Amino acid sequence: MMKSPMKIPVVCCLNREDATFTVYSNLANDASPEASKSFLMITRRLVPPNCVIMLDDTTVIPLLGKTLKKIDKEVRSVENKGRPFHVRLDLTGQTVMASFLKNCKCLFSVDLDAQGIATIGDRFLDGCTSLRRVELKSTSLTTIGDAFLYGCKSLPSLELQGHSLITIGDYFLMGCASLTSVDLKGNPLTTVGDAFLYGCKSLSSLELQGHSLTTIGDYFLMGCTSLTSVDLKGNPLTTVGRYFLEGCPSLVFSSNIPQLHASIHPSSN
């Protein structure tokens, strides 16, 4: 029996107002890292910025020159069709409104260029249950609002290293049940809100050493049942909220502040 020929991705950009391309025919149903990587490599290199890309029929909807409200309307139109899609946006210098991509349950991946933006509002990617990947480019971002990735249960990892993040709001990664790694290295973080990783039951370790953390809110790691290690060394922590490590039965905690360790683990005294 002859094997079917491999389907090679081909891109043809017709003009700045219209673009079409072909990707692997099974990508919409294939969440494997290999398929995702191939698709994103193509879009990043050859497809113009500011567009919505529907994965099932490889349609590209250009968003060039549209306001954020019009972009949001276009995204909701795609979402209402129940078709998997990818968003690529250049938000340089714009004000990102709250709930911009909230509850886009068919959103597969996001590429955001956010240079010049200091703050992303609340609930930006809240409830995007099919989301597999987030790439955020910015050296100016200092604040992320509440519920940025709340309930993104298909997200396997998050990398936000090398930004200028100082404050992260409540419920940042709450309920991200598939999350296995978080990388925030290189950010001068001082404050993390409530329920930062609440219910991230696939996360096995967390390293937040070397930041400037002084304050961590309530329920920080509550319900992270697979968590075995947390490293907060090098942070001048002064305040840790209630139920910081509740429901983490296998955890080994590492901190450079003995009294903080004792307050979290009173049985170790």
C-alpha positions as CSV (number, residue, x, y, z in Angstrom):
1,M,0.0,0.0,0.0
2,M,1.4,3.4,-1.0
3,K,1.8,6.0,1.6
4,S,0.0,9.3,1.2
5,P,2.3,12.1,0.2
6,M,3.3,14.5,3.1
7,K,1.2,17.7,3.1
8,I,3.7,20.5,2.9
9,P,2.5,23.9,4.2
10,V,2.4,26.5,1.5
11,V,1.7,30.2,2.0
12,C,0.5,32.6,-0.6
13,C,-0.1,36.2,0.5
14,L,-2.1,37.9,-2.2
15,N,-2.1,41.5,-0.8
16,R,-2.4,43.3,2.5
17,E,-6.2,43.0,2.4
18,D,-6.4,39.4,1.6
19,A,-4.3,36.3,2.3
20,T,-4.8,32.6,1.9
21,F,-2.6,29.6,2.8
22,T,-2.7,25.9,3.3
23,V,-1.6,24.1,6.5
24,Y,-1.8,20.5,7.7
25,S,-5.4,19.4,7.1
26,N,-5.7,17.8,10.6
27,L,-4.3,20.8,12.5
28,A,-7.7,21.9,13.9
29,N,-8.0,18.5,15.7
30,D,-4.3,18.0,16.4
31,A,-3.0,19.7,19.6
32,S,0.4,18.1,19.4
33,P,3.4,20.4,19.9
34,E,4.7,19.4,16.4
35,A,1.6,20.5,14.6
36,S,1.3,23.7,16.6
37,K,5.0,24.5,16.0
38,S,4.7,24.0,12.2
39,F,1.6,26.1,12.0
40,L,2.9,29.0,14.1
41,M,6.3,29.0,12.3
42,I,4.4,29.6,9.0
43,T,2.1,32.3,10.3
44,R,4.9,34.1,12.1
45,R,7.2,34.3,9.0
46,L,4.8,34.8,6.1
47,V,1.4,36.0,7.2
48,P,0.9,39.7,7.8
49,P,0.4,40.9,11.3
50,N,-3.0,41.9,12.7
51,C,-5.2,39.0,11.5
52,V,-7.4,36.2,12.6
53,I,-6.6,32.9,11.1
54,M,-9.2,30.2,11.0
55,L,-7.5,26.8,11.2
56,D,-10.1,24.5,9.7
57,D,-10.4,26.1,6.3
58,T,-7.1,28.1,6.4
59,T,-8.9,31.5,6.0
60,V,-7.1,34.7,7.0
61,I,-9.2,37.7,8.0
62,P,-7.1,40.9,7.9
63,L,-7.5,43.3,10.8
64,L,-5.0,46.0,9.6
65,G,-6.1,49.5,10.5
66,K,-9.1,48.4,12.6
67,T,-9.7,49.6,16.1
68,L,-9.6,47.2,19.0
69,K,-13.4,47.3,19.3
70,K,-13.7,46.3,15.6
71,I,-11.1,43.6,16.1
72,D,-13.0,42.3,19.1
73,K,-16.2,42.2,17.0
74,E,-14.4,40.3,14.2
75,V,-13.0,37.8,16.7
76,R,-16.5,37.3,18.2
77,S,-17.9,36.6,14.8
78,V,-15.4,33.9,14.2
79,E,-15.9,32.5,17.7
80,N,-19.7,32.3,17.2
81,K,-19.1,30.0,14.2
82,G,-17.4,27.5,16.5
83,R,-14.3,27.3,14.4
84,P,-10.8,26.9,15.8
85,F,-8.7,30.0,15.2
86,H,-5.4,31.8,15.9
87,V,-5.0,35.5,16.6
88,R,-1.9,37.5,15.6
89,L,-2.0,41.2,16.8
90,D,0.3,44.2,16.9
91,L,-1.0,46.2,19.8
92,T,1.9,48.6,20.0
93,G,1.0,51.8,21.8
94,Q,-2.7,51.0,22.2
95,T,-4.8,50.7,25.4
96,V,-5.9,47.1,25.8
97,M,-9.5,47.1,27.1
98,A,-10.7,44.7,29.7
99,S,-12.2,41.4,28.6
100,F,-10.7,41.8,25.1
101,L,-10.5,38.1,24.2
102,K,-12.5,36.8,27.2
103,N,-14.4,33.5,26.7
104,C,-13.1,32.8,23.2
105,K,-13.5,29.1,23.6
106,C,-12.3,28.2,20.1
107,L,-9.1,30.3,20.4
108,F,-6.1,28.0,19.8
109,S,-3.1,30.3,20.1
110,V,-2.2,34.0,20.4
111,D,0.7,36.1,19.3
112,L,0.7,39.6,20.8
113,D,3.2,42.4,20.2
114,A,2.6,44.8,23.0
115,Q,5.5,47.2,22.9
116,G,4.8,50.5,24.5
117,I,1.9,49.0,26.6
118,A,2.3,49.3,30.4
119,T,-0.9,47.6,31.5
120,I,-3.2,44.8,30.2
121,G,-6.7,45.0,31.7
122,D,-8.7,42.4,33.6
123,R,-9.9,39.1,32.1
124,F,-7.9,39.5,28.9
125,L,-7.8,35.7,28.1
126,D,-10.3,34.6,30.8
127,G,-12.1,31.4,29.9
128,C,-10.3,30.6,26.6
129,T,-10.6,26.9,27.3
130,S,-9.0,25.7,24.0
131,L,-5.9,27.9,24.3
132,R,-2.6,26.0,23.8
133,R,-0.1,28.8,23.4
134,V,0.5,32.5,24.4
135,E,3.4,34.6,23.1
136,L,3.6,38.1,24.4
137,K,6.3,40.4,23.2
138,S,6.9,43.5,25.3
139,T,9.7,45.2,27.3
140,S,7.3,47.9,28.7
141,L,4.6,45.8,30.4
142,T,4.5,46.4,34.1
143,T,1.0,45.4,35.2
144,I,-1.3,42.5,34.3
145,G,-4.9,42.7,35.6
146,D,-7.1,40.1,37.2
147,A,-7.9,36.8,35.6
148,F,-5.5,37.1,32.7
149,L,-5.6,33.3,32.0
150,Y,-8.3,32.2,34.4
151,G,-9.8,28.9,33.4
152,C,-7.5,28.3,30.4
153,K,-7.6,24.6,31.1
154,S,-5.8,23.4,27.9
155,L,-2.7,25.7,28.3
156,P,0.4,23.5,28.9
157,S,2.9,26.2,29.8
158,L,3.5,29.9,30.1
159,E,6.7,31.9,29.5
160,L,6.7,35.6,30.3
161,Q,10.4,36.0,31.1
162,G,12.4,39.2,30.4
163,H,9.5,41.6,30.6
164,S,9.1,44.5,33.1
165,L,6.3,43.0,35.2
166,I,5.9,44.4,38.7
167,T,2.4,43.5,39.6
168,I,0.2,40.6,38.6
169,G,-3.5,40.7,39.6
170,D,-5.8,38.1,41.2
171,Y,-6.6,34.7,39.6
172,F,-3.8,35.0,37.0
173,L,-3.6,31.2,36.2
174,M,-6.4,29.9,38.3
175,G,-7.9,26.7,37.0
176,C,-5.3,26.0,34.4
177,A,-5.5,22.3,34.9
178,S,-3.0,21.3,32.2
179,L,-0.3,23.8,33.2
180,T,3.0,22.1,33.8
181,S,5.5,25.0,33.8
182,V,5.6,28.7,34.4
183,D,8.6,30.9,33.6
184,L,8.7,34.5,34.9
185,K,12.4,34.9,35.1
186,G,13.8,38.4,34.6
187,N,10.8,40.3,35.9
188,P,11.1,42.7,38.9
189,L,7.9,41.3,40.4
190,T,6.9,42.8,43.8
191,T,3.2,41.8,44.1
192,V,1.2,38.8,43.1
193,G,-2.5,38.7,43.8
194,D,-4.9,36.1,45.1
195,A,-5.2,32.6,43.7
196,F,-2.2,33.0,41.4
197,L,-2.0,29.3,40.6
198,Y,-5.1,28.0,42.4
199,G,-6.2,24.6,41.1
200,C,-3.2,24.1,38.7
201,K,-3.2,20.4,39.5
202,S,-0.6,19.4,36.8
203,L,2.1,21.8,38.0
204,S,4.9,19.9,39.7
205,S,7.4,22.7,40.5
206,L,7.6,26.5,40.7
207,E,10.6,28.7,40.8
208,L,10.2,32.4,41.6
209,Q,13.6,33.0,43.1
210,G,15.5,36.2,42.5
211,H,12.5,38.5,42.0
212,S,11.6,41.4,44.3
213,L,8.5,39.9,45.7
214,T,7.2,41.4,48.9
215,T,3.6,40.5,48.8
216,I,1.7,37.3,47.8
217,G,-2.1,37.1,48.1
218,D,-4.4,34.5,49.4
219,Y,-4.8,30.9,48.0
220,F,-1.5,31.3,46.0
221,L,-0.9,27.6,45.3
222,M,-4.1,26.1,46.8
223,G,-5.1,22.8,45.2
224,C,-1.9,22.2,43.2
225,T,-2.0,18.5,44.0
226,S,1.0,17.5,41.9
227,L,3.3,20.3,43.3
228,T,6.5,18.9,44.8
229,S,8.7,22.0,45.1
230,V,8.5,25.8,45.4
231,D,11.6,28.0,45.4
232,L,11.2,31.6,46.6
233,K,14.8,32.3,47.6
234,G,16.1,35.8,47.0
235,N,12.8,37.6,47.5
236,P,12.3,40.1,50.3
237,L,8.9,38.6,51.2
238,T,7.1,40.3,54.1
239,T,3.4,39.3,53.5
240,V,1.9,36.0,52.4
241,G,-1.8,35.6,52.3
242,R,-4.1,32.9,53.8
243,Y,-4.1,29.3,52.6
244,F,-0.9,29.8,50.7
245,L,-0.1,26.1,50.3
246,E,-3.4,24.5,51.2
247,G,-4.0,21.3,49.4
248,C,-0.4,20.7,48.2
249,P,0.3,17.4,50.0
250,S,3.7,16.6,48.4
251,L,5.3,20.0,48.6
252,V,8.8,20.8,49.7
253,F,9.1,24.6,50.3
254,S,12.3,26.6,49.9
255,S,12.6,30.2,51.2
256,N,15.4,32.4,52.5
257,I,13.2,33.7,55.3
258,P,13.0,31.2,58.2
259,Q,10.2,33.0,59.9
260,L,8.1,32.9,56.8
261,H,8.7,29.2,56.4
262,A,7.7,28.7,60.0
263,S,4.5,30.7,59.6
264,I,3.5,28.6,56.5
265,H,4.6,25.2,58.1
266,P,3.9,25.7,61.9
267,S,4.3,22.0,62.5
268,S,8.0,22.3,61.6
269,N,8.7,24.4,64.7
